[in-house]
């Protein structure tokens, strides 16, 4: 029983910045990591960025140096700072949680979309 509340998204100009946030509530005691998966048009969902409780981060190759993921001390809120956005970054971003012993995300948010356009 986990609820993930996403915020952010919208329309940004090329080169602009955007912040996505996600707050988790419910049974999150066993959460290992939180972060974001994305689904671009014509592509399957894939990992964008995650952060674990020991602050280990994982990023997709194309966003390294551009995106920064962070969490609060309790680990139930994560933020994704996205800088120097390009049109090809357009996607629906889904907040996710992962648990130890699981091969992939165990909970998904509804998703938030942003578009990079002038």
Secondary structure, DSSP 4 states (H G I P E B T S, - for coil): -EEEEEE--EEE-TT--EEEEEEEEES-TTEEEEEEEEE-TTS--EEEEEEETT--EEE-GGGTTTEEEEE-TTSSEEEEEE-S--GGG-EEEEEEEEETT-SS-SEE---EEEEE--
